[in-house]
């Protein structure tokens, strides 16, 4: 009487090699349904195919064996799903970091000297609705998303008078944590919950527009900083960003536009601005 699928047949069905199946048996990760006590041959049941395929996919995603074992031993399907979801989120974060690094490196390796335009602009004082906090750099994106969602909920489109923006303390970048403020210009700013009415002072900025998603925004930051060194005196103050178009406006990433404003003290008179920009 046939005892089940041979290890070779099972390996073919699950795309796990015979050597791998033996290793999983020895580690207790995936034990055969039957081991012939005379020959030592391993036999597997058809019911073991789905768990083996799960193992195969998890290992393709570099899930550690100990974590795979925890997933398989979880009796509650919801708990199994939560464990897998947790690892998938970590993988997605790694993919985001990898994509950002690849895009930045391509920009650095093949720069276009003609695609950076810098404007010197005096931004007038404004009264805005804002949310501020001391934030770790690693948490900045998540904090921004939450804070901006609160502002959007409090002030619908009819009440807004301009694009949203942010002001980020130098310490956020130099020390890995610092003050973050996101804000919206609205008709009638009002405090509510974390939202405060904030007076933004007038400031002189060197402004460059970053096109597309923020995967390579560090390259634009670097090029703007180099321009500032060559044309103006940088001053101590928060970096300004204005989100002219973003994911809240269009799902087409190539259409996203972010103004980066670097606080400056002008070295040359405003009348020489055209000459500065041409250099």
Backbone as JSON, one array per atom type, in Angstrom:
{
  "sequence": "XXXXXXXXXXXXXXXXXXXXXXXXXXXXXXXXXXXXXXXXXXXXXXXXXXXXXXXXXXXXXXXXXXXXXXXXXXXXXXXXXXXXXXXXXXXXXXXXXXXXXXXXXXXXXXXXXXXXXXXXXXXXXXXXXXXXXXXXXXXXXXXXXXXXXXXXXXXXXXXXXXXXXXXXXXXXXXXXXXXXXXXXXXXXXXXXXXXXXXXXXXXXXXXXXXXXXXXXXXXXXXXXXXXXXXXXXXXXXXXXXXXXXXXXXXXXXXXXXXXXXXXXXXXXXXXXXXXXXXX",
  "N": [[0.84, -1.2, 0.0], [0.57, 2.23, -0.87], [2.26, 4.76, 0.86], [2.16, 7.46, 0.73], [3.18, 10.59, -0.72], [6.35, 10.43, -2.22], [9.53, 11.76, -1.15], [10.8, 12.92, -3.3], [8.69, 13.35, -5.13], [7.17, 15.1, -3.62], [8.93, 17.22, -3.39], [8.98, 18.09, -6.03], [6.36, 19.0, -6.35], [6.16, 21.09, -4.5], [8.31, 22.73, -4.95], [10.42, 22.78, -3.26], [13.61, 21.75, -2.54], [14.91, 18.37, -2.29], [17.01, 18.21, -0.5], [16.52, 20.51, 1.02], [14.03, 19.83, 2.14], [14.77, 17.7, 3.74], [16.38, 19.06, 5.56], [14.47, 20.73, 6.76], [12.9, 18.8, 7.98], [14.69, 17.77, 9.88], [15.01, 20.01, 11.49], [12.53, 20.25, 12.55], [10.69, 21.83, 11.35], [9.11, 21.11, 9.13], [7.77, 18.19, 9.19], [7.75, 14.88, 7.8], [4.75, 13.06, 6.84], [4.88, 10.35, 7.2], [7.51, 8.2, 8.15], [9.29, 5.6, 6.96], [10.02, 2.91, 8.96], [11.8, 0.95, 8.44], [13.23, 1.46, 6.05], [13.74, 4.16, 6.23], [12.75, 5.99, 4.48], [11.1, 8.98, 3.54], [7.75, 10.09, 3.55], [5.11, 12.12, 2.33], [1.99, 13.81, 2.88], [-0.85, 14.83, 0.87], [-2.14, 16.91, 2.11], [-0.1, 18.35, 3.23], [0.99, 19.92, 1.32], [0.03, 22.7, 0.93], [1.02, 23.99, 3.41], [3.77, 23.6, 2.97], [4.17, 25.1, 0.66], [3.63, 27.62, 1.65], [5.82, 27.89, 3.37], [7.84, 27.86, 1.46], [7.36, 30.29, 0.04], [7.64, 32.16, 2.12], [10.31, 31.8, 2.8], [11.48, 32.63, 0.42], [11.07, 35.31, 0.75], [12.89, 35.86, 2.63], [12.2, 35.41, 5.29], [13.1, 34.7, 8.57], [13.96, 31.38, 9.79], [13.11, 30.82, 12.39], [10.99, 32.59, 12.68], [9.3, 31.68, 10.67], [8.65, 29.22, 11.75], [7.19, 30.04, 13.99], [4.98, 31.17, 12.73], [3.81, 28.95, 11.45], [3.12, 27.42, 13.62], [1.15, 28.8, 14.87], [-2.08, 28.56, 16.01], [-4.35, 30.04, 15.55], [-5.85, 31.37, 12.72], [-6.04, 34.12, 12.24], [-3.99, 35.13, 13.79], [-1.8, 34.0, 12.47], [-2.0, 35.35, 10.04], [-1.5, 37.97, 10.92], [1.17, 37.8, 11.74], [2.44, 37.26, 9.31], [1.69, 39.55, 7.87], [3.06, 41.49, 9.33], [5.73, 40.95, 8.69], [5.63, 41.4, 5.93], [5.13, 44.15, 5.88], [7.55, 45.1, 6.88], [9.22, 44.28, 4.81], [8.2, 45.85, 2.71], [8.95, 48.38, 3.61], [11.71, 48.11, 3.45], [11.93, 47.81, 0.68], [11.07, 50.33, -0.14], [13.14, 51.91, 0.87], [15.26, 50.87, -0.62], [14.43, 51.49, -3.26], [14.46, 54.29, -3.12], [17.18, 54.77, -2.7], [18.26, 53.74, -5.08], [17.11, 55.41, -7.05], [18.17, 57.9, -6.26], [20.94, 57.42, -6.6], [21.08, 57.04, -9.37], [20.41, 59.58, -10.25], [22.57, 61.0, -9.23], [24.69, 59.84, -10.6], [24.14, 60.44, -13.23], [23.74, 63.37, -13.68], [21.71, 66.16, -14.62], [22.7, 69.14, -15.68], [21.1, 71.27, -16.33], [18.6, 71.18, -15.21], [17.96, 72.36, -12.8], [16.45, 75.05, -11.39], [16.64, 78.0, -9.62], [15.05, 80.17, -7.4], [15.11, 83.27, -5.8], [13.23, 84.32, -3.17], [11.14, 86.4, -1.26], [9.16, 85.52, 1.31], [6.13, 86.44, 2.6], [4.96, 87.24, 5.94], [2.7, 85.0, 7.53], [-0.49, 83.82, 8.72], [-1.42, 80.75, 9.87], [-3.06, 77.52, 10.04], [-1.79, 75.01, 12.01], [0.15, 72.08, 12.9], [2.43, 71.02, 15.27], [5.38, 69.34, 16.46], [7.91, 67.53, 18.3], [9.88, 65.38, 16.6], [11.16, 62.16, 15.7], [13.46, 61.47, 13.09], [13.14, 59.04, 11.72], [10.47, 58.59, 12.1], [9.23, 60.55, 10.71], [7.8, 60.61, 8.23], [5.47, 59.1, 8.73], [4.42, 60.61, 10.83], [3.98, 63.06, 9.52], [1.99, 62.29, 7.62], [-0.18, 61.65, 9.3], [-0.6, 64.07, 10.68], [-1.15, 65.85, 8.56], [-3.47, 64.71, 7.58], [-5.21, 65.28, 9.67], [-5.34, 68.08, 9.49], [-6.48, 68.32, 6.94], [-8.97, 67.19, 7.41], [-10.05, 68.99, 9.19], [-10.18, 71.35, 7.77], [-11.84, 71.74, 5.02], [-11.61, 71.65, 1.34], [-12.87, 74.06, 0.36], [-12.24, 75.97, 2.25], [-9.56, 76.42, 2.12], [-6.69, 78.34, 1.22], [-4.39, 78.05, -0.17], [-1.57, 75.91, -1.07], [-0.5, 73.14, 1.04], [2.11, 73.15, 3.56], [5.4, 72.75, 5.07], [7.64, 73.13, 7.87], [10.87, 72.52, 8.9], [13.05, 71.8, 11.44], [16.62, 72.26, 11.61], [17.83, 70.44, 13.29], [16.41, 68.11, 12.97], [17.55, 66.85, 10.83], [20.3, 66.93, 11.38], [20.59, 65.84, 13.95], [18.88, 63.72, 13.99], [16.41, 64.0, 15.13], [13.88, 66.41, 15.71], [12.14, 69.61, 15.61], [9.06, 69.59, 13.93], [6.78, 71.1, 11.75], [3.69, 71.16, 10.22], [1.45, 72.73, 7.96], [-1.5, 74.56, 6.92], [-2.65, 77.1, 4.8], [-5.48, 78.89, 5.42], [-8.85, 80.25, 5.27], [-10.01, 81.03, 7.74], [-8.2, 80.5, 10.26], [-8.22, 78.26, 13.01], [-7.95, 77.0, 16.32], [-7.9, 73.59, 17.32], [-7.96, 70.6, 19.02], [-4.93, 69.1, 18.3], [-4.32, 71.05, 16.53], [-3.1, 74.27, 15.99], [-3.18, 77.89, 15.92], [-0.85, 79.58, 14.1], [1.73, 81.97, 13.73], [3.62, 82.53, 11.05], [6.8, 83.78, 10.41], [8.03, 86.4, 8.19], [10.34, 85.56, 5.61], [13.44, 85.17, 3.82], [14.07, 83.14, 1.07], [15.89, 80.68, -0.77], [14.7, 78.99, -3.45], [13.93, 75.88, -4.85], [12.35, 73.65, -7.12], [11.3, 70.41, -6.62], [10.68, 67.72, -8.68], [8.3, 65.11, -8.99], [8.05, 62.02, -7.0], [9.37, 61.67, -3.6], [11.59, 60.06, -3.63], [14.16, 60.69, -4.53], [14.64, 63.14, -3.4], [16.64, 64.04, -1.8], [18.76, 64.53, -3.49], [17.99, 66.86, -4.83], [17.93, 68.56, -2.62], [20.67, 68.58, -2.01], [21.79, 69.79, -4.32], [20.52, 72.27, -4.31], [21.56, 73.25, -1.92], [24.27, 73.48, -2.65], [24.04, 75.48, -4.56], [23.22, 77.61, -2.94], [25.51, 77.99, -1.39], [27.18, 78.98, -3.34], [25.93, 81.35, -4.19], [24.63, 82.81, -2.19], [24.28, 83.68, 1.32], [23.77, 81.22, 3.61], [21.45, 81.04, 6.27], [20.73, 80.51, 9.76], [17.97, 78.57, 10.29], [14.69, 77.08, 9.87], [14.18, 74.56, 7.36], [12.04, 75.02, 4.61], [9.19, 73.6, 3.11], [6.93, 73.41, 0.41], [4.02, 71.97, -0.73], [3.14, 71.72, -3.72], [1.84, 69.97, -5.45], [0.76, 66.71, -4.79], [0.4, 63.35, -3.48], [-2.18, 63.63, -2.45], [-3.39, 65.12, -4.3], [-3.08, 64.09, -6.9], [-2.82, 60.81, -8.3], [-0.77, 60.32, -10.02], [2.5, 60.01, -10.01], [4.6, 61.34, -11.29], [3.67, 63.88, -11.6], [3.83, 65.17, -9.21], [4.9, 67.91, -7.23], [7.25, 69.64, -5.32], [8.19, 72.42, -3.52], [11.28, 73.41, -2.3], [12.55, 75.32, 0.23], [15.28, 77.21, 1.15], [16.57, 78.9, 3.87], [18.01, 82.11, 3.52], [20.44, 84.79, 3.42], [20.63, 87.45, 1.33], [23.4, 87.88, -0.78], [23.93, 89.46, -3.01], [22.3, 92.3, -4.54], [18.69, 92.34, -5.11], [18.28, 93.1, -7.79], [20.23, 91.86, -9.25], [19.39, 89.31, -9.62], [18.65, 87.86, -11.96], [21.14, 87.49, -13.14], [22.34, 85.9, -11.2], [20.81, 83.55, -11.36], [21.49, 82.65, -13.83], [24.09, 81.84, -13.65]],
  "CA": [[0.0, 0.0, 0.0], [1.34, 3.46, -0.98], [2.21, 5.48, 2.13], [2.01, 8.89, 0.47], [4.08, 11.13, -1.73], [7.77, 10.32, -1.89], [10.17, 13.07, -0.96], [11.06, 13.48, -4.63], [7.42, 13.85, -5.66], [6.77, 16.26, -2.81], [9.84, 18.3, -3.76], [8.54, 18.6, -7.33], [5.09, 19.71, -6.18], [6.3, 22.27, -3.64], [9.51, 23.47, -5.36], [11.42, 22.73, -2.2], [14.52, 20.66, -2.91], [15.0, 17.22, -1.37], [17.95, 18.6, 0.55], [15.83, 21.46, 1.9], [13.01, 19.09, 2.89], [15.46, 16.95, 4.8], [16.8, 20.02, 6.59], [13.27, 21.16, 7.47], [12.52, 17.68, 8.84], [15.63, 17.69, 11.01], [14.8, 21.16, 12.37], [11.17, 20.22, 13.07], [9.86, 22.83, 10.67], [8.14, 20.39, 8.3], [8.03, 16.77, 9.36], [6.97, 14.02, 6.9], [3.59, 12.38, 7.43], [5.31, 8.99, 7.56], [8.89, 7.8, 7.89], [9.35, 4.14, 7.0], [10.95, 2.56, 10.04], [12.8, 0.0, 7.94], [14.08, 2.07, 5.02], [14.0, 5.56, 6.53], [12.19, 6.85, 3.45], [10.13, 9.95, 4.0], [6.54, 10.21, 2.73], [4.33, 13.29, 2.69], [0.59, 13.75, 2.48], [-1.3, 15.94, 0.03], [-2.52, 18.03, 2.99], [1.1, 19.1, 3.61], [1.43, 20.76, 0.21], [-0.13, 24.14, 1.2], [2.01, 24.52, 4.37], [5.1, 23.62, 2.36], [4.22, 26.23, -0.26], [3.76, 28.81, 2.48], [7.22, 27.94, 3.79], [8.64, 28.22, 0.28], [7.2, 31.72, -0.22], [8.22, 32.92, 3.23], [11.77, 31.75, 2.69], [11.83, 33.5, -0.69], [11.03, 36.66, 1.28], [13.94, 35.93, 3.66], [11.68, 35.32, 6.65], [13.96, 33.78, 9.33], [13.35, 30.09, 10.08], [12.42, 30.87, 13.68], [9.72, 33.28, 12.47], [8.46, 30.75, 9.9], [8.16, 28.22, 12.7], [6.14, 30.67, 14.81], [3.8, 31.34, 11.89], [3.19, 27.64, 11.21], [2.6, 26.86, 14.88], [0.02, 29.61, 15.35], [-3.33, 27.85, 15.77], [-5.36, 31.0, 15.12], [-5.55, 31.89, 11.38], [-5.85, 35.57, 12.32], [-2.65, 35.35, 14.32], [-0.87, 33.69, 11.38], [-2.06, 36.45, 9.08], [-0.85, 39.14, 11.52], [2.61, 37.58, 11.7], [2.88, 37.42, 7.92], [1.53, 40.97, 7.52], [4.14, 42.24, 9.96], [6.95, 40.79, 7.9], [5.43, 42.06, 4.64], [5.31, 45.59, 6.07], [8.99, 45.35, 6.98], [9.77, 44.15, 3.46], [7.81, 47.03, 1.93], [9.8, 49.48, 4.05], [13.03, 47.87, 2.86], [11.82, 48.09, -0.75], [11.01, 51.78, -0.28], [14.49, 52.44, 1.07], [16.07, 50.46, -1.76], [14.03, 52.27, -4.42], [14.94, 55.66, -2.94], [18.63, 54.78, -2.9], [18.54, 53.52, -6.51], [16.76, 56.63, -7.8], [19.15, 58.93, -5.93], [22.22, 57.1, -7.22], [20.98, 57.3, -10.8], [20.46, 61.04, -10.43], [23.92, 61.45, -8.94], [25.6, 59.33, -11.63], [23.81, 61.06, -14.51], [23.06, 64.64, -13.38], [21.38, 67.09, -15.71], [23.06, 70.47, -15.13], [20.15, 72.3, -16.74], [17.25, 70.95, -14.69], [17.76, 73.03, -11.52], [16.21, 76.48, -11.43], [16.54, 78.51, -8.25], [14.44, 81.49, -7.28], [15.2, 83.95, -4.51], [11.88, 84.82, -2.92], [10.76, 86.82, 0.09], [7.83, 85.01, 1.66], [5.55, 87.32, 3.61], [4.44, 86.63, 7.16], [1.39, 84.39, 7.32], [-1.18, 83.17, 9.83], [-1.84, 79.46, 9.33], [-3.44, 76.43, 10.95], [-0.6, 74.16, 11.98], [0.42, 71.07, 13.93], [3.87, 70.95, 15.52], [5.81, 68.37, 17.46], [9.3, 67.09, 18.22], [9.7, 64.1, 15.91], [12.35, 61.44, 15.24], [13.51, 61.45, 11.63], [12.59, 57.77, 11.24], [9.01, 58.63, 12.21], [8.78, 61.81, 10.13], [6.8, 60.41, 7.18], [4.21, 58.69, 9.36], [3.89, 61.76, 11.58], [3.46, 64.01, 8.54], [0.73, 61.79, 7.05], [-1.23, 61.77, 10.3], [-0.87, 65.49, 10.96], [-1.8, 66.47, 7.41], [-4.84, 64.2, 7.51], [-6.0, 66.04, 10.64], [-5.59, 69.41, 8.92], [-7.42, 68.17, 5.82], [-10.3, 66.92, 7.94], [-10.56, 70.19, 9.87], [-10.37, 72.46, 6.83], [-12.14, 71.19, 3.68], [-11.03, 72.43, 0.23], [-13.45, 75.4, 0.19], [-11.68, 76.89, 3.24], [-8.12, 76.53, 1.94], [-6.29, 79.46, 0.36], [-3.11, 77.75, -0.78], [-1.1, 74.54, -0.85], [0.06, 72.89, 2.37], [3.56, 73.3, 3.66], [6.05, 72.27, 6.28], [8.88, 73.77, 8.32], [11.58, 71.44, 9.57], [14.25, 72.3, 12.12], [17.87, 71.65, 11.18], [18.17, 69.3, 14.16], [15.75, 66.91, 12.47], [18.49, 66.2, 9.92], [21.64, 66.8, 11.96], [20.59, 65.03, 15.16], [17.96, 62.59, 13.86], [15.13, 64.34, 15.76], [13.75, 67.86, 15.82], [10.79, 70.18, 15.5], [8.37, 69.54, 12.64], [5.5, 71.8, 11.68], [2.97, 71.14, 8.94], [0.43, 73.77, 8.07], [-2.33, 74.93, 5.79], [-3.19, 78.46, 4.74], [-6.95, 78.77, 5.34], [-9.54, 81.54, 5.42], [-10.22, 81.36, 9.16], [-7.47, 79.54, 11.1], [-8.81, 78.06, 14.34], [-7.34, 75.92, 17.09], [-8.77, 72.45, 17.64], [-7.11, 69.44, 19.26], [-3.51, 69.41, 18.11], [-4.18, 72.16, 15.58], [-2.91, 75.58, 16.6], [-3.03, 79.03, 15.03], [0.58, 79.88, 14.16], [2.21, 83.09, 12.93], [4.89, 82.24, 10.38], [7.45, 85.06, 10.12], [8.55, 86.62, 6.85], [11.67, 84.98, 5.46], [14.03, 85.1, 2.49], [14.36, 81.74, 0.75], [16.31, 80.2, -2.08], [13.69, 77.96, -3.68], [14.02, 75.0, -6.01], [11.2, 72.74, -7.21], [11.6, 68.99, -6.83], [9.62, 67.08, -9.47], [8.09, 63.7, -8.76], [8.03, 61.56, -5.61], [10.51, 62.08, -2.78], [12.63, 59.03, -3.61], [15.47, 61.29, -4.74], [14.59, 64.55, -3.0], [17.93, 64.4, -1.2], [19.62, 65.07, -4.55], [17.59, 68.26, -5.02], [18.42, 69.28, -1.44], [22.12, 68.78, -2.13], [22.09, 70.73, -5.39], [20.11, 73.59, -3.84], [22.55, 73.68, -0.94], [25.48, 73.91, -3.36], [23.72, 76.78, -5.17], [23.21, 78.61, -1.88], [26.91, 78.27, -1.04], [27.8, 79.76, -4.4], [25.23, 82.58, -4.54], [24.02, 83.52, -1.07], [24.69, 83.22, 2.63], [22.76, 80.47, 4.33], [21.24, 81.51, 7.64], [20.16, 79.49, 10.64], [16.51, 78.6, 10.26], [14.12, 75.83, 9.41], [13.93, 74.31, 5.95], [10.62, 75.15, 4.26], [8.7, 72.85, 1.95], [5.56, 73.7, -0.01], [3.6, 70.83, -1.53], [2.3, 72.25, -4.8], [1.03, 68.84, -5.89], [1.23, 65.49, -4.15], [-0.52, 62.2, -3.56], [-3.56, 64.03, -2.14], [-3.92, 65.85, -5.45], [-3.08, 63.23, -8.08], [-2.09, 59.54, -8.12], [0.31, 60.24, -11.0], [3.66, 60.44, -9.22], [5.45, 62.27, -12.04], [3.09, 65.22, -11.53], [4.03, 65.76, -7.89], [5.85, 69.02, -7.19], [7.55, 70.13, -3.98], [9.14, 73.53, -3.41], [12.19, 73.37, -1.16], [13.0, 76.68, 0.52], [16.46, 77.25, 2.03], [16.7, 80.26, 4.41], [19.25, 82.75, 3.06], [20.64, 86.24, 3.45], [21.11, 87.72, -0.01], [24.72, 88.48, -0.91], [23.84, 90.47, -4.05], [20.99, 92.96, -4.55], [17.65, 91.65, -5.89], [18.37, 93.44, -9.2], [21.15, 90.95, -9.91], [18.84, 87.96, -9.52], [18.73, 87.17, -13.24], [22.52, 87.06, -13.33], [22.57, 84.77, -10.28], [20.17, 82.33, -11.83], [22.14, 82.2, -15.06], [25.42, 81.3, -13.34]],
  "C": [[0.88, 1.25, 0.0], [1.17, 4.28, 0.28], [2.03, 6.98, 1.95], [2.94, 9.33, -0.64], [5.53, 10.93, -1.3], [8.36, 11.71, -1.75], [10.47, 13.73, -2.29], [9.81, 14.06, -5.25], [7.0, 15.12, -4.93], [7.65, 17.46, -3.15], [9.41, 18.94, -5.08], [7.29, 19.46, -7.18], [5.25, 21.03, -5.44], [7.45, 23.19, -4.03], [10.47, 23.69, -4.21], [12.32, 21.53, -2.5], [14.49, 19.55, -1.87], [15.92, 17.56, -0.2], [17.29, 19.55, 1.54], [14.79, 20.76, 2.75], [13.64, 18.27, 4.0], [15.89, 17.87, 5.93], [15.61, 20.49, 7.42], [12.76, 20.05, 8.39], [13.39, 17.64, 10.08], [15.43, 18.83, 11.99], [13.4, 21.19, 12.98], [10.24, 21.21, 12.41], [8.76, 22.17, 9.84], [8.47, 18.91, 8.35], [7.19, 15.95, 8.38], [5.77, 13.41, 7.62], [3.99, 11.01, 7.93], [6.79, 8.86, 7.25], [8.96, 6.29, 8.04], [10.43, 3.71, 7.98], [12.02, 1.57, 9.59], [13.77, 0.67, 6.96], [14.5, 3.5, 5.35], [13.47, 6.52, 5.49], [11.11, 7.76, 4.03], [8.97, 10.01, 3.01], [5.71, 11.37, 3.26], [2.9, 13.13, 2.19], [0.25, 14.95, 1.6], [-1.66, 17.16, 0.87], [-1.31, 18.88, 3.39], [1.6, 20.01, 2.5], [1.24, 22.25, 0.5], [0.84, 24.67, 2.25], [3.41, 24.59, 3.78], [5.24, 24.79, 1.4], [4.31, 27.55, 0.49], [5.21, 28.98, 2.93], [8.1, 28.42, 2.64], [8.56, 29.71, 0.01], [7.83, 32.56, 0.88], [9.74, 32.93, 3.15], [12.27, 32.58, 1.51], [11.89, 34.96, -0.25], [12.02, 36.86, 2.43], [13.38, 36.0, 5.08], [12.57, 34.33, 7.42], [13.22, 32.49, 9.69], [12.57, 30.12, 11.39], [11.06, 31.55, 13.53], [8.76, 32.42, 11.65], [7.85, 29.72, 10.83], [7.03, 28.79, 13.55], [4.85, 30.82, 14.01], [3.07, 30.01, 11.73], [2.55, 27.08, 12.47], [1.44, 27.66, 15.45], [-1.29, 28.91, 14.99], [-4.4, 28.77, 15.19], [-4.99, 31.55, 13.73], [-5.31, 33.4, 11.39], [-4.45, 35.9, 12.82], [-1.59, 35.06, 13.26], [-0.82, 34.84, 10.38], [-1.35, 37.69, 9.62], [0.67, 39.0, 11.47], [3.16, 37.79, 10.29], [2.79, 38.88, 7.49], [2.65, 41.82, 8.1], [5.42, 42.15, 9.15], [6.81, 41.48, 6.54], [5.6, 43.57, 4.76], [6.79, 45.94, 6.17], [9.65, 45.26, 5.6], [9.44, 45.36, 2.6], [8.65, 48.24, 2.31], [11.2, 49.35, 3.46], [13.01, 48.19, 1.37], [11.78, 49.59, -1.0], [12.4, 52.39, -0.13], [15.39, 52.1, -0.11], [15.74, 51.29, -2.99], [14.55, 53.7, -4.31], [16.44, 55.75, -3.21], [18.99, 54.62, -4.37], [18.26, 54.78, -7.31], [17.78, 57.73, -7.53], [20.48, 58.68, -6.62], [22.19, 57.36, -8.72], [21.06, 58.78, -11.1], [21.88, 61.56, -10.23], [24.91, 61.02, -10.02], [25.38, 60.01, -12.97], [23.08, 62.39, -14.28], [22.8, 65.44, -14.66], [21.64, 68.5, -15.2], [22.04, 71.55, -15.45], [18.77, 72.18, -16.08], [17.01, 71.58, -13.33], [17.62, 74.52, -11.73], [15.96, 76.94, -9.99], [15.98, 79.92, -8.28], [14.69, 82.03, -5.88], [13.86, 84.64, -4.27], [11.74, 85.26, -1.47], [9.34, 86.38, 0.35], [7.3, 85.85, 2.8], [5.11, 86.54, 4.84], [3.02, 86.12, 6.91], [0.84, 83.86, 8.63], [-1.79, 81.88, 9.29], [-2.37, 78.56, 10.44], [-2.34, 75.38, 10.87], [-0.61, 73.13, 13.11], [1.93, 70.95, 14.05], [4.18, 69.91, 16.57], [7.31, 68.14, 17.29], [9.27, 65.65, 17.74], [11.06, 63.48, 15.58], [12.31, 61.34, 13.72], [12.92, 60.17, 11.06], [11.07, 57.76, 11.25], [8.4, 59.8, 11.44], [7.67, 61.61, 9.1], [5.46, 60.04, 7.78], [3.58, 59.84, 10.13], [3.29, 62.78, 10.61], [2.11, 63.56, 8.0], [-0.42, 61.97, 8.03], [-1.62, 63.23, 10.55], [-1.58, 66.15, 9.78], [-3.23, 65.98, 7.24], [-5.74, 64.94, 8.5], [-6.32, 67.44, 10.11], [-6.6, 69.34, 7.78], [-8.84, 67.97, 6.32], [-10.91, 68.18, 8.57], [-10.88, 71.32, 8.91], [-10.59, 71.9, 5.43], [-11.65, 72.13, 2.59], [-11.57, 73.85, 0.11], [-12.84, 76.43, 1.14], [-10.19, 77.15, 3.03], [-7.79, 77.64, 0.95], [-4.94, 79.22, -0.3], [-2.68, 76.34, -0.48], [-0.55, 74.36, 0.56], [1.57, 73.04, 2.36], [4.09, 72.72, 4.95], [7.3, 73.07, 6.58], [9.58, 72.77, 9.22], [12.9, 71.94, 10.13], [15.49, 71.56, 11.63], [18.21, 70.41, 11.99], [17.51, 68.0, 13.71], [16.71, 66.13, 11.59], [19.85, 65.97, 10.57], [21.68, 65.86, 13.15], [19.65, 63.83, 15.08], [16.62, 62.82, 14.55], [15.07, 65.85, 15.9], [12.32, 68.31, 15.61], [10.29, 70.07, 14.06], [7.06, 70.31, 12.76], [4.92, 71.61, 10.29], [1.79, 72.09, 9.07], [-0.37, 73.9, 6.79], [-2.72, 76.4, 5.93], [-4.69, 78.35, 4.49], [-7.58, 80.12, 5.62], [-9.64, 81.96, 6.89], [-9.49, 80.32, 10.02], [-8.09, 79.47, 12.49], [-8.14, 76.87, 15.01], [-8.37, 74.84, 17.39], [-7.9, 71.22, 17.81], [-5.65, 69.8, 19.16], [-3.29, 70.62, 17.22], [-4.09, 73.48, 16.34], [-2.87, 76.66, 15.52], [-1.6, 79.54, 15.2], [0.9, 81.05, 13.24], [3.57, 82.71, 12.35], [5.55, 83.56, 10.0], [7.84, 85.17, 8.64], [9.97, 86.07, 6.76], [12.12, 85.05, 4.01], [14.47, 83.66, 2.23], [14.97, 81.61, -0.63], [15.46, 78.96, -2.35], [13.98, 77.2, -4.97], [12.82, 74.06, -5.97], [11.7, 71.33, -7.48], [10.42, 68.35, -7.54], [9.53, 65.6, -9.14], [8.08, 63.33, -7.29], [9.34, 61.89, -4.9], [11.62, 61.05, -2.73], [14.03, 59.62, -3.74], [15.49, 62.76, -4.34], [15.89, 65.0, -2.35], [18.89, 64.98, -2.23], [19.28, 66.54, -4.8], [18.05, 69.1, -3.83], [19.91, 69.59, -1.59], [22.48, 69.82, -3.18], [21.67, 72.15, -5.01], [21.1, 74.12, -2.82], [23.83, 74.17, -1.59], [25.25, 75.27, -4.01], [23.77, 77.89, -4.13], [24.64, 78.98, -1.49], [27.55, 79.19, -2.08], [27.19, 81.14, -4.57], [24.71, 83.39, -3.35], [24.6, 83.0, 0.23], [23.54, 82.46, 3.28], [22.64, 81.03, 5.74], [20.61, 80.38, 8.45], [18.64, 79.62, 10.64], [15.97, 77.31, 9.68], [14.02, 75.76, 7.89], [12.42, 74.39, 5.72], [10.31, 74.25, 3.06], [7.25, 73.26, 1.68], [5.15, 72.62, -1.0], [2.59, 71.29, -2.58], [1.36, 71.2, -5.35], [1.62, 67.58, -5.31], [0.21, 64.39, -4.25], [-1.96, 62.54, -3.21], [-4.23, 64.73, -3.33], [-4.03, 64.99, -6.7], [-2.33, 61.94, -7.8], [-0.91, 59.4, -9.07], [1.57, 60.85, -10.39], [4.53, 61.47, -9.96], [4.93, 63.7, -11.99], [3.27, 65.88, -10.16], [5.12, 66.82, -7.96], [6.0, 69.53, -5.76], [8.55, 71.26, -4.06], [9.97, 73.35, -2.15], [12.74, 74.78, -0.97], [14.12, 76.69, 1.55], [16.62, 78.68, 2.55], [18.05, 80.88, 4.03], [19.25, 84.23, 3.45], [21.27, 86.59, 2.12], [22.47, 88.41, 0.01], [24.7, 89.62, -1.91], [22.46, 91.08, -4.05], [19.99, 92.19, -5.4], [17.75, 91.95, -7.38], [19.3, 92.52, -9.96], [20.66, 89.52, -9.94], [18.95, 87.21, -10.84], [20.13, 86.67, -13.51], [22.85, 85.87, -12.44], [22.03, 83.48, -10.85], [20.83, 81.78, -13.09], [23.49, 81.57, -14.79], [25.4, 79.8, -13.16]]
}
